[in-house]
């Protein structure tokens, strides 16, 4: 079953059915702050540091009709309205997530993002009246605050906390008895998180979890939403939440835009941030989204390939480098080149790869790969062991269930090494086979089996000895994305730079008759056209640089001009 599709023009994955097999996430952020946002508005926000300080959990927006007392959420969960009345779409993009919902004549759009170079998060909420009558609504932004700081795992940490409210802002303090300038021998200091509202006035607020939820309430129907009044209570040495409500009346066709802002800041700093969105709220959000799109376009501009495989293009051009950047592995796509030496490891797949890199590709490497293809390959990739370890085996692998991790599971990083090894042997068909077996974008129709996102690599997939063969775990694995990205660029596309020039030696799926690469290299712009009229897998027949023949498959940097047209014939 498919739960969504790729919008290649917008560089987004669009989830049309919010009831996904698991939470499908996005990771908008900068090098200082990161959001984990699911297709139903769950997930964490945290400061990027050695401590990885968590700022909040979940970021729900509730909408209540104050006339008929009905309520719902701007994401399908947590309220979970019936699909016959409720429509939800999630668009995960580069650096942002948009959630659209339509219910009872009210349309909402919530844009979650971290502005370029910022260390806080924004929830821009647009509510529109699509009905034919005026609507009186209460809209509430909600999150929960962690009771501990990353450096303090004390079970008594909650007793150091409290919430405060003033001027459209909830402040959540840890070590709240300290002053901002207090200096202690143990290094502990006042830490403050905030949730603020810009663009309108708060009608009610709540910082106390028990008050907001009520005695028997939960996220699906909290008392602060059911009643239309958040409660105006603050936490003191108890579990805390952030809830800010505002009231609006919308005429037919009218809309309202506000911003909730959250982060880890001092009182003075958060006040300035909230003030930034108070005037011209809609225009400010539009400007920041435009800046985000330009920021990510530049980061991904160093390499772009267009092949007959849409799945290959999506992962190589967009989602692999985006995963690596979100996971701190790189700052832009150019850092993935060159990277061959980093693919060595001491795992069982390395026997084939090492023989490629050490110059034994013709015989020993081929035999090693043949053994893997014959004995270990499956529809979802090559398993780590076949058969799995016996129960009395004393190895670490035997601790895992058969078909899981090292005991017969399928590791994504290892699959990348197989792609590269086959490509270095010139076996383009087999390299592409290993790619398609594990590529998330190629598994979009197998989501109920795979469970995880169709746009992000997982750490591993359960192998054929598992009753859940094909189920993946540990999504958004940046190391796996980096290894496979390198294998695709340097192996299949055959782009292997060094400090003096560029080797070009594609090893491709024989059904590809041509493909094009646009890339930047040492300050030069390259347009590389690969033509394959004979349906070959590898081997260069001839190559030209700006109309002149090139001997072999290497172009030195000194021969390149500012803009270069390279044509490769297989």
RODO-2510 file (C-alpha; in nm, 4 decimals, decimal comma):
residues 570
     n   res          X          Y          Z
     1     x     0,0000     0,0000     0,0000
     2     x     0,1166     0,3535    -0,0779
     3     x     0,0771     0,6274     0,1828
     4     x     0,2145     0,9090    -0,0287
     5     x     0,4273     1,0147    -0,3232
     6     x     0,7349     1,2154    -0,4172
     7     x     0,6833     1,5695    -0,5444
     8     x     1,0106     1,5993    -0,7321
     9     x     0,9583     1,9584    -0,8409
    10     x     0,9075     2,0801    -0,4831
    11     x     1,1577     1,8284    -0,3410
    12     x     0,8965     1,7072    -0,0949
    13     x     0,7494     1,3758     0,0131
    14     x     0,3717     1,4108     0,0326
    15     x     0,1839     1,1880     0,2784
    16     x    -0,1798     1,1580     0,1732
    17     x    -0,2791     0,8923     0,4273
    18     x    -0,1756     0,9981     0,7793
    19     x    -0,2242     0,6452     0,9162
    20     x     0,1306     0,5433     0,8206
    21     x     0,2797     0,2134     0,9468
    22     x     0,5045     0,4127     1,1814
    23     x     0,5790     0,7777     1,2488
    24     x     0,7272     0,9182     0,9275
    25     x     0,9624     1,1952     1,0305
    26     x     1,1438     1,4959     0,8998
    27     x     1,4405     1,6743     1,0588
    28     x     1,4279     2,0477     0,9840
    29     x     1,7024     2,2427     1,1526
    30     x     2,0355     2,4175     1,1513
    31     x     2,3737     2,3362     1,3001
    32     x     2,2429     2,4787     1,6291
    33     x     1,8835     2,3577     1,6582
    34     x     1,6985     2,0572     1,5195
    35     x     1,3333     1,9567     1,5012
    36     x     1,2078     1,6022     1,4756
    37     x     0,8619     1,6371     1,3180
    38     x     0,6369     1,3417     1,2383
    39     x     0,3517     1,3368     0,9882
    40     x     0,1171     1,3782     1,2856
    41     x     0,3090     1,6641     1,4546
    42     x     0,4882     1,4491     1,7112
    43     x     0,8602     1,4522     1,7777
    44     x     1,1195     1,6443     1,9728
    45     x     1,3007     1,9744     1,9450
    46     x     1,6566     1,9963     2,0744
    47     x     1,9632     2,2159     2,0869
    48     x     2,2498     2,0676     1,8884
    49     x     2,5335     2,0343     2,1337
    50     x     2,7328     1,7669     2,3117
    51     x     2,4512     1,7441     2,5652
    52     x     2,1753     1,7393     2,3002
    53     x     1,9453     1,9358     2,5288
    54     x     1,5842     1,8493     2,4567
    55     x     1,3664     2,1592     2,4380
    56     x     1,0222     2,0088     2,3940
    57     x     0,8229     1,7079     2,2836
    58     x     0,5293     1,7178     2,0411
    59     x     0,3899     2,0304     1,8821
    60     x     0,0159     1,9920     1,8426
    61     x    -0,2298     2,2570     1,7297
    62     x    -0,5911     2,2134     1,8443
    63     x    -0,8912     2,3910     1,6913
    64     x    -1,2246     2,4240     1,8755
    65     x    -1,5541     2,5509     1,7365
    66     x    -1,6882     2,7656     2,0197
    67     x    -2,0444     2,7517     1,8838
    68     x    -2,1001     2,3767     1,8453
    69     x    -1,8191     2,2789     2,0945
    70     x    -1,6611     2,0331     1,8492
    71     x    -1,2797     2,0205     1,8348
    72     x    -1,0037     1,8610     1,6289
    73     x    -0,6296     1,8862     1,5704
    74     x    -0,4454     2,0413     1,2754
    75     x    -0,2742     1,7033     1,2354
    76     x    -0,4774     1,3827     1,2260
    77     x    -0,3410     1,2852     1,5664
    78     x    -0,3824     1,3305     1,8560
    79     x    -0,7593     1,3862     1,8260
    80     x    -0,7951     1,1321     1,5425
    81     x    -1,1160     1,2397     1,3689
    82     x    -1,2887     0,9943     1,1338
    83     x    -1,1494     1,0053     0,7793
    84     x    -1,4977     1,0337     0,6329
    85     x    -1,5113     1,3882     0,7739
    86     x    -1,1456     1,4770     0,8153
    87     x    -0,8762     1,5221     0,5490
    88     x    -0,5059     1,5567     0,6226
    89     x    -0,1959     1,5977     0,4046
    90     x     0,1651     1,6211     0,5222
    91     x     0,4415     1,7624     0,3023
    92     x     0,7918     1,6891     0,4320
    93     x     1,0315     1,9279     0,2580
    94     x     1,3921     2,0350     0,2901
    95     x     1,4105     2,2214     0,6181
    96     x     1,0374     2,2326     0,6846
    97     x     0,7178     2,0303     0,7232
    98     x     0,3700     2,1496     0,6225
    99     x     0,0546     1,9941     0,7643
   100     x    -0,2787     2,0622     0,5933
   101     x    -0,6138     1,9699     0,7430
   102     x    -0,9765     2,0244     0,6455
   103     x    -1,2677     1,9595     0,8796
   104     x    -1,6124     2,1101     0,9344
   105     x    -1,5565     2,3856     0,6800
   106     x    -1,2295     2,4980     0,8411
   107     x    -0,8992     2,4586     0,6568
   108     x    -0,5697     2,4824     0,8450
   109     x    -0,2072     2,4912     0,7390
   110     x     0,0739     2,4580     0,9912
   111     x     0,4302     2,5202     0,8748
   112     x     0,7018     2,3863     1,1075
   113     x     1,0565     2,5117     1,0505
   114     x     1,3785     2,6486     1,1944
   115     x     1,4810     2,9756     1,0231
   116     x     1,8216     2,9886     0,8552
   117     x     2,0978     3,0401     1,1158
   118     x     1,8440     3,0319     1,4024
   119     x     1,8371     2,8220     1,7198
   120     x     1,4624     2,8143     1,7834
   121     x     1,1585     2,6695     1,6063
   122     x     0,8515     2,8276     1,4495
   123     x     0,4995     2,6895     1,4016
   124     x     0,3221     2,9200     1,1554
   125     x    -0,0535     2,8545     1,1821
   126     x    -0,2906     2,9647     0,9059
   127     x    -0,6617     2,9020     0,9704
   128     x    -0,9165     2,9691     0,6933
   129     x    -1,2974     2,9691     0,6972
   130     x    -1,4185     2,7699     0,3948
   131     x    -1,7759     2,7537     0,5207
   132     x    -2,0603     2,9936     0,4392
   133     x    -2,1088     3,1323     0,7912
   134     x    -1,8988     3,3196     1,0466
   135     x    -1,6956     3,0895     1,2728
   136     x    -1,5894     3,1508     1,6311
   137     x    -1,2820     2,9427     1,7080
   138     x    -1,0303     2,8794     1,9839
   139     x    -0,6869     2,7703     1,8567
   140     x    -0,4295     2,6224     2,0960
   141     x    -0,0627     2,5443     2,0505
   142     x     0,0609     2,2650     2,2785
   143     x     0,3898     2,0979     2,3693
   144     x     0,5276     1,9106     2,6688
   145     x     0,8503     2,0133     2,8414
   146     x     1,1177     1,7697     2,9656
   147     x     1,1597     1,7529     3,3415
   148     x     1,5351     1,6954     3,3111
   149     x     1,8272     1,8634     3,1425
   150     x     2,0627     1,6433     2,9423
   151     x     2,3422     1,6798     3,1986
   152     x     2,1173     1,5996     3,4960
   153     x     1,9601     1,2540     3,5239
   154     x     1,8442     1,2966     3,8835
   155     x     1,4987     1,1482     3,9576
   156     x     1,4369     1,4609     4,1620
   157     x     1,4954     1,6998     3,8707
   158     x     1,1252     1,7770     3,8383
   159     x     1,1356     1,9362     4,1840
   160     x     1,3699     2,2069     4,0510
   161     x     1,1188     2,3234     3,7876
   162     x     0,8375     2,5728     3,7483
   163     x     0,6546     2,7629     3,4722
   164     x     0,5913     3,1368     3,4509
   165     x     0,3627     3,3376     3,2240
   166     x     0,3621     3,6950     3,1020
   167     x     0,3282     3,8875     2,7756
   168     x     0,2101     3,6031     2,5475
   169     x     0,4862     3,3715     2,6675
   170     x     0,5192     3,0630     2,8874
   171     x     0,8609     3,0199     3,0445
   172     x     0,9663     2,6774     3,1717
   173     x     1,2590     2,6839     3,4135
   174     x     1,4908     2,4105     3,5394
   175     x     1,6838     2,5023     3,8566
   176     x     1,4257     2,7771     3,8841
   177     x     1,5418     2,8786     4,2310
   178     x     1,8663     3,0127     4,0829
   179     x     1,9194     3,3519     3,9234
   180     x     2,0518     3,3941     3,5713
   181     x     2,3919     3,5131     3,6940
   182     x     2,4333     3,2519     3,9707
   183     x     2,7727     3,0760     3,9755
   184     x     2,7929     2,7375     4,1481
   185     x     3,0785     2,4966     4,2073
   186     x     2,8795     2,2111     4,0497
   187     x     2,8228     2,4103     3,7282
   188     x     2,4445     2,4014     3,7534
   189     x     2,2629     2,7093     3,6309
   190     x     1,9169     2,8380     3,5520
   191     x     1,7924     2,6921     3,2227
   192     x     1,4860     2,8338     3,0541
   193     x     1,2706     2,7059     2,7698
   194     x     0,9807     2,9024     2,6268
   195     x     0,6690     2,8801     2,4147
   196     x     0,5463     3,2140     2,2812
   197     x     0,2694     3,3439     2,0555
   198     x     0,3004     3,6227     1,7970
   199     x     0,0330     3,7791     1,5769
   200     x    -0,2517     3,7925     1,8280
   201     x    -0,3220     3,7972     2,2017
   202     x    -0,3304     3,4895     2,4249
   203     x    -0,6792     3,4214     2,5612
   204     x    -0,5747     3,1510     2,8107
   205     x    -0,2622     2,9559     2,8978
   206     x    -0,1468     2,6555     3,0974
   207     x     0,1877     2,5296     3,2251
   208     x     0,0586     2,2519     3,4500
   209     x     0,0066     1,9092     3,2960
   210     x    -0,2625     1,7882     3,5360
   211     x    -0,4688     2,1021     3,4929
   212     x    -0,4503     2,0983     3,1140
   213     x    -0,5373     1,7311     3,0749
   214     x    -0,7864     1,7091     3,3600
   215     x    -0,8333     1,4103     3,5880
   216     x    -0,9168     1,1640     3,3104
   217     x    -0,8129     1,3604     3,0033
   218     x    -0,5360     1,2799     2,7587
   219     x    -0,3941     1,4179     2,4349
   220     x    -0,7018     1,3030     2,2448
   221     x    -0,9391     1,5111     2,4594
   222     x    -0,7600     1,7321     2,7140
   223     x    -0,9780     1,9326     2,9491
   224     x    -0,8125     2,2563     2,8384
   225     x    -0,9394     2,1957     2,4840
   226     x    -1,2805     2,0447     2,5631
   227     x    -1,3708     2,3421     2,7838
   228     x    -1,2297     2,6084     2,5531
   229     x    -1,0151     2,7446     2,8371
   230     x    -0,6574     2,6236     2,8894
   231     x    -0,6869     2,6816     3,2649
   232     x    -0,4439     2,9664     3,3441
   233     x    -0,2499     2,7438     3,5854
   234     x     0,1282     2,7158     3,6225
   235     x     0,3408     2,4197     3,7264
   236     x     0,5517     2,4181     4,0426
   237     x     0,7770     2,1177     4,1095
   238     x     0,5464     1,9104     3,8874
   239     x     0,5233     1,7929     3,5271
   240     x     0,4940     2,0847     3,2883
   241     x     0,3352     2,1537     2,9517
   242     x     0,3147     2,4548     2,7281
   243     x    -0,0350     2,5524     2,6114
   244     x    -0,1276     2,8908     2,4651
   245     x    -0,4793     2,9585     2,3305
   246     x    -0,6212     3,2431     2,1255
   247     x    -0,9706     3,3189     1,9996
   248     x    -1,0637     3,4298     1,6483
   249     x    -1,3815     3,5051     1,4554
   250     x    -1,3526     3,4366     1,0818
   251     x    -1,6009     3,5510     0,8211
   252     x    -1,6529     3,3241     0,5169
   253     x    -1,3312     3,3234     0,3122
   254     x    -1,1324     3,5004     0,5832
   255     x    -0,8040     3,3660     0,7230
   256     x    -0,5738     3,4285     1,0194
   257     x    -0,1977     3,3703     1,0540
   258     x    -0,0095     3,3527     1,3836
   259     x     0,3211     3,2031     1,4981
   260     x     0,4058     2,9871     1,7949
   261     x     0,7779     3,0045     1,8712
   262     x     0,9729     2,7726     2,1016
   263     x     1,3325     2,7370     2,2102
   264     x     1,5882     2,7398     2,4905
   265     x     1,6526     3,1067     2,5624
   266     x     1,6744     3,3604     2,8409
   267     x     1,3727     3,5783     2,9134
   268     x     1,5205     3,8770     2,7298
   269     x     1,6256     3,6696     2,4262
   270     x     1,2882     3,5001     2,3859
   271     x     1,1075     3,8336     2,4136
   272     x     1,3097     3,9701     2,1208
   273     x     1,2421     3,6580     1,9108
   274     x     0,8659     3,6771     1,9705
   275     x     0,8673     4,0480     1,8852
   276     x     1,0258     3,9661     1,5464
   277     x     0,7021     3,7923     1,4389
   278     x     0,4502     4,0345     1,5913
   279     x     0,4178     4,2697     1,2942
   280     x     0,3700     4,1467     0,9370
   281     x     0,3508     3,7877     1,0589
   282     x     0,2445     3,6375     0,7260
   283     x     0,5120     3,8281     0,5317
   284     x     0,7854     3,7303     0,7775
   285     x     0,7005     3,3613     0,7501
   286     x     0,6876     3,3791     0,3682
   287     x     1,0290     3,5480     0,3610
   288     x     1,1863     3,2914     0,5957
   289     x     1,0480     2,9981     0,3965
   290     x     1,1906     3,1485     0,0767
   291     x     1,5283     3,1834     0,2484
   292     x     1,5124     2,8204     0,3621
   293     x     1,4457     2,6958     0,0105
   294     x     1,7339     2,8994    -0,1288
   295     x     1,9599     2,7741     0,1500
   296     x     1,8908     2,4081     0,0721
   297     x     1,9069     2,4580    -0,3046
   298     x     2,2596     2,5931    -0,2642
   299     x     2,3631     2,3097    -0,0331
   300     x     2,2514     2,0457    -0,2819
   301     x     2,3687     2,2230    -0,5985
   302     x     2,7183     2,0714    -0,6214
   303     x     2,5939     1,7479    -0,7808
   304     x     2,2798     1,6540    -0,9721
   305     x     2,2202     1,3482    -1,1869
   306     x     1,9300     1,2779    -1,4209
   307     x     1,8942     0,9117    -1,5164
   308     x     1,5963     0,7105    -1,6441
   309     x     1,5409     0,5959    -1,2820
   310     x     1,3349     0,8495    -1,0862
   311     x     1,4066     0,6565    -0,7649
   312     x     1,7824     0,6819    -0,8194
   313     x     1,7613     1,0543    -0,8958
   314     x     1,5500     1,1278    -0,5864
   315     x     1,7782     0,9566    -0,3416
   316     x     2,1103     1,0746    -0,4918
   317     x     2,0099     1,4350    -0,5610
   318     x     1,7925     1,5090    -0,2595
   319     x     1,7184     1,2646     0,0169
   320     x     2,0595     1,1022     0,0768
   321     x     2,2512     1,4294     0,1120
   322     x     1,9634     1,5825     0,3094
   323     x     1,9769     1,2884     0,5524
   324     x     2,3537     1,3259     0,5874
   325     x     2,3289     1,6988     0,6540
   326     x     2,0431     1,6516     0,9023
   327     x     2,2546     1,3890     1,0783
   328     x     2,5641     1,6126     1,0939
   329     x     2,7652     1,3844     0,8644
   330     x     2,8340     1,6624     0,6111
   331     x     2,7479     2,0304     0,5570
   332     x     2,6831     1,9991     0,1818
   333     x     2,6844     1,7321    -0,0886
   334     x     3,0349     1,8132    -0,2150
   335     x     3,1823     1,6646     0,1030
   336     x     3,0785     1,3174    -0,0106
   337     x     3,3498     1,3347    -0,2809
   338     x     3,6001     1,1722    -0,2686
   339     x     3,5169     0,9124    -0,0060
   340     x     3,6255     0,5663    -0,1248
   341     x     3,8839     0,5035     0,1451
   342     x     3,6266     0,5643     0,4185
   343     x     3,4196     0,2687     0,2971
   344     x     3,6664     0,0123     0,4306
   345     x     3,5720    -0,1653     0,7506
   346     x     3,6295    -0,5000     0,9148
   347     x     3,2838    -0,6409     0,8409
   348     x     3,2211    -0,9475     0,6280
   349     x     3,1365    -0,7460     0,3158
   350     x     3,4787    -0,5786     0,3186
   351     x     3,6480    -0,8818     0,1600
   352     x     3,4912    -0,7902    -0,1730
   353     x     3,5444    -0,4165    -0,1403
   354     x     3,9033    -0,4409    -0,0230
   355     x     3,9897    -0,6564    -0,3211
   356     x     3,8379    -0,3933    -0,5501
   357     x     4,0424    -0,1171    -0,3908
   358     x     4,3648    -0,3194    -0,3717
   359     x     4,3664    -0,4108    -0,7395
   360     x     4,2417    -0,7708    -0,7320
   361     x     3,9108    -0,7028    -0,8976
   362     x     3,9364    -0,9490    -1,1833
   363     x     3,9364    -1,2766    -0,9909
   364     x     3,9235    -1,2727    -0,6121
   365     x     3,6792    -0,9855    -0,5900
   366     x     3,4478    -1,1380    -0,8486
   367     x     3,4400    -1,4692    -0,6636
   368     x     3,3652    -1,2995    -0,3321
   369     x     3,0743    -1,1093    -0,4856
   370     x     2,9449    -1,4183    -0,6641
   371     x     2,9300    -1,6023    -0,3316
   372     x     2,7272    -1,3199    -0,1804
   373     x     2,4836    -1,3104    -0,4735
   374     x     2,4397    -1,6873    -0,4767
   375     x     2,4113    -1,7504    -0,1049
   376     x     2,3035    -1,4349     0,0720
   377     x     2,1065    -1,2070    -0,1572
   378     x     1,7303    -1,1555    -0,1142
   379     x     1,4574    -0,9264    -0,2421
   380     x     1,5515    -0,6675     0,0242
   381     x     1,9298    -0,7056     0,0032
   382     x     2,2080    -0,9379     0,1089
   383     x     2,1808    -1,0894     0,4565
   384     x     2,4721    -1,0750     0,6989
   385     x     2,4652    -1,4498     0,7718
   386     x     2,3019    -1,7454     0,6021
   387     x     2,2129    -1,9549     0,7915
   388     x     2,1909    -1,7538     1,1168
   389     x     2,3899    -1,8541     1,4240
   390     x     2,2765    -2,1533     1,6241
   391     x     2,1415    -2,0983     1,9751
   392     x     2,4567    -2,2426     2,1373
   393     x     2,6906    -2,0174     1,9368
   394     x     2,9070    -1,8022     2,1655
   395     x     2,9279    -1,5041     1,9269
   396     x     2,7685    -1,1636     1,9752
   397     x     2,5570    -1,2203     1,6624
   398     x     2,3882    -1,5185     1,8269
   399     x     2,2350    -1,2859     2,0865
   400     x     2,0011    -1,1490     1,8213
   401     x     1,6950    -1,3257     1,6886
   402     x     1,7454    -1,5033     1,3538
   403     x     1,7128    -1,2519     1,0704
   404     x     1,7891    -0,9522     1,2929
   405     x     2,0998    -0,7305     1,2734
   406     x     2,4212    -0,9329     1,2514
   407     x     2,2382    -1,2643     1,2803
   408     x     2,1016    -1,2692     0,9277
   409     x     1,9742    -0,9131     0,8987
   410     x     2,0435    -0,6778     0,6080
   411     x     2,2621    -0,3767     0,6871
   412     x     2,2167    -0,0721     0,4637
   413     x     2,5832     0,0314     0,4874
   414     x     2,6882    -0,3131     0,3711
   415     x     2,4507    -0,2876     0,0775
   416     x     2,6305     0,0325    -0,0239
   417     x     2,9619    -0,1501    -0,0234
   418     x     2,8165    -0,4150    -0,2536
   419     x     2,6942    -0,1463    -0,4932
   420     x     3,0417     0,0032    -0,5076
   421     x     3,2207    -0,3312    -0,5404
   422     x     3,0043    -0,4412    -0,8349
   423     x     3,0465    -0,1028    -1,0004
   424     x     3,4247    -0,1174    -0,9684
   425     x     3,4113    -0,4575    -1,1375
   426     x     3,2134    -0,3023    -1,4227
   427     x     2,8962    -0,4963    -1,3388
   428     x     2,6466    -0,2131    -1,3754
   429     x     2,3406    -0,4386    -1,3789
   430     x     2,4345    -0,6042    -1,0503
   431     x     2,5344    -0,2719    -0,8922
   432     x     2,1920    -0,1320    -0,9797
   433     x     2,0236    -0,4503    -0,8571
   434     x     2,1836    -0,4085    -0,5146
   435     x     2,0766    -0,0441    -0,5207
   436     x     1,7103    -0,1129    -0,6019
   437     x     1,6779    -0,3898    -0,3434
   438     x     1,7352    -0,1528    -0,0554
   439     x     1,6583     0,1969    -0,1865
   440     x     1,3741     0,3501     0,0191
   441     x     1,2311     0,5326    -0,2834
   442     x     1,2032     0,1999    -0,4669
   443     x     1,0036     0,0555    -0,1740
   444     x     0,7231     0,3134    -0,1725
   445     x     0,4632     0,0476    -0,2572
   446     x     0,5974    -0,1850     0,0122
   447     x     0,5456     0,0523     0,3021
   448     x     0,3340    -0,1922     0,5020
   449     x     0,6266    -0,4348     0,4943
   450     x     0,9142    -0,1909     0,5334
   451     x     0,7311     0,0305     0,7896
   452     x     0,9847     0,3153     0,7811
   453     x     0,9966     0,6252     0,5592
   454     x     1,0292     0,5762     0,1807
   455     x     1,2741     0,8672     0,1624
   456     x     1,5311     0,7775     0,4313
   457     x     1,7665     0,4830     0,4791
   458     x     1,7374     0,2685     0,7895
   459     x     2,0193     0,1031     0,9779
   460     x     1,9055    -0,2478     0,8912
   461     x     1,6204    -0,4570     0,7527
   462     x     1,5094    -0,7923     0,8905
   463     x     1,6251    -1,0829     0,6756
   464     x     1,4517    -1,3887     0,5368
   465     x     1,4782    -1,5895     0,8602
   466     x     1,2642    -1,3333     1,0417
   467     x     0,8825    -1,3662     1,0400
   468     x     0,8909    -0,9914     0,9581
   469     x     1,1147    -1,0216     0,6515
   470     x     1,1562    -0,6746     0,4993
   471     x     1,0752    -0,4707     0,8118
   472     x     1,3314    -0,1921     0,8620
   473     x     1,4669    -0,0303     1,1787
   474     x     1,6600     0,2827     1,2735
   475     x     1,5425     0,5204     1,0038
   476     x     1,7219     0,8404     0,9072
   477     x     2,0570     0,6631     0,9371
   478     x     2,3020     0,9259     0,8129
   479     x     2,5990     0,6892     0,7907
   480     x     2,4058     0,4477     0,5680
   481     x     2,2883     0,7331     0,3473
   482     x     2,6466     0,8586     0,3153
   483     x     2,7912     0,5197     0,2226
   484     x     2,5222     0,4517    -0,0382
   485     x     2,5446     0,8062    -0,1766
   486     x     2,9176     0,7616    -0,2247
   487     x     2,8666     0,4216    -0,3876
   488     x     2,6107     0,5662    -0,6284
   489     x     2,8166     0,8715    -0,7259
   490     x     3,1616     0,7132    -0,7399
   491     x     3,0488     0,3640    -0,8404
   492     x     2,7412     0,3770    -1,0634
   493     x     2,7866     0,7320    -1,1935
   494     x     3,1628     0,6747    -1,2011
   495     x     3,2604     1,0208    -1,0773
   496     x     3,5851     0,9835    -0,8801
   497     x     3,7800     1,3048    -0,8154
   498     x     4,1282     1,3491    -0,6766
   499     x     4,3255     1,6636    -0,6008
   500     x     4,4384     1,7070    -0,9623
   501     x     4,1437     1,6032    -1,1722
   502     x     3,8501     1,3748    -1,2287
   503     x     3,8142     1,0079    -1,3219
   504     x     3,4937     0,9348    -1,5121
   505     x     3,4090     0,5667    -1,5426
   506     x     3,0354     0,4885    -1,5163
   507     x     2,9082     0,1419    -1,4372
   508     x     2,5366     0,1557    -1,5081
   509     x     2,2190    -0,0397    -1,5596
   510     x     2,2381    -0,1551    -1,9205
   511     x     1,8831    -0,0367    -1,9954
   512     x     1,9967     0,3231    -1,9519
   513     x     2,0705     0,4648    -2,2953
   514     x     2,1859     0,7999    -2,1591
   515     x     2,2030     1,0164    -1,8488
   516     x     2,3340     1,3609    -1,7508
   517     x     2,5308     1,4981    -1,4556
   518     x     2,5667     1,8627    -1,3578
   519     x     2,8312     1,9237    -1,0940
   520     x     3,0809     2,1699    -0,9531
   521     x     3,4449     2,0675    -0,9280
   522     x     3,7334     2,2814    -0,7994
   523     x     3,5581     2,6001    -0,9104
   524     x     3,4583     2,4619    -1,2509
   525     x     3,1087     2,3899    -1,3775
   526     x     3,0731     2,0513    -1,5485
   527     x     2,7946     1,9145    -1,7678
   528     x     2,8600     1,5448    -1,8264
   529     x     2,6514     1,3553    -2,0803
   530     x     2,6836     0,9779    -2,0835
   531     x     2,5574     0,8047    -2,3966
   532     x     2,5007     0,4291    -2,4097
   533     x     2,3399     0,3345    -2,7431
   534     x     2,4772    -0,0202    -2,7230
   535     x     2,3221    -0,0929    -2,3801
   536     x     2,6578    -0,1626    -2,2208
   537     x     2,7184    -0,1819    -1,8474
   538     x     3,0611    -0,0154    -1,8403
   539     x     3,3738     0,0628    -2,0374
   540     x     3,4409     0,3950    -2,2099
   541     x     3,4636     0,3906    -2,5883
   542     x     3,5537     0,7592    -2,6178
   543     x     3,5263     1,0862    -2,4258
   544     x     3,5421     1,4533    -2,5243
   545     x     3,6016     1,7717    -2,3248
   546     x     3,4604     2,0842    -2,4870
   547     x     3,4645     1,9101    -2,8239
   548     x     3,8212     1,7757    -2,7982
   549     x     3,9041     1,4075    -2,7577
   550     x     4,0302     1,2913    -2,4189
   551     x     4,2613     0,9926    -2,3839
   552     x     4,1510     0,7393    -2,1269
   553     x     3,8995     0,8272    -1,8569
   554     x     4,0829     1,1026    -1,6657
   555     x     4,0468     1,4793    -1,7107
   556     x     4,3037     1,6954    -1,5336
   557     x     4,1796     2,0108    -1,3662
   558     x     4,4223     2,2299    -1,5600
   559     x     4,2450     2,1414    -1,8873
   560     x     3,9066     2,2563    -1,7594
   561     x     3,7572     2,5971    -1,8376
   562     x     3,4975     2,7822    -1,6334
   563     x     3,2129     2,5908    -1,8007
   564     x     3,2788     2,2448    -1,9426
   565     x     3,0832     2,0073    -2,1652
   566     x     3,1953     1,6478    -2,1318
   567     x     3,0499     1,3692    -2,3456
   568     x     3,1169     1,0080    -2,2550
   569     x     3,0365     0,7205    -2,4912
   570     x     3,0126     0,3655    -2,3542
***
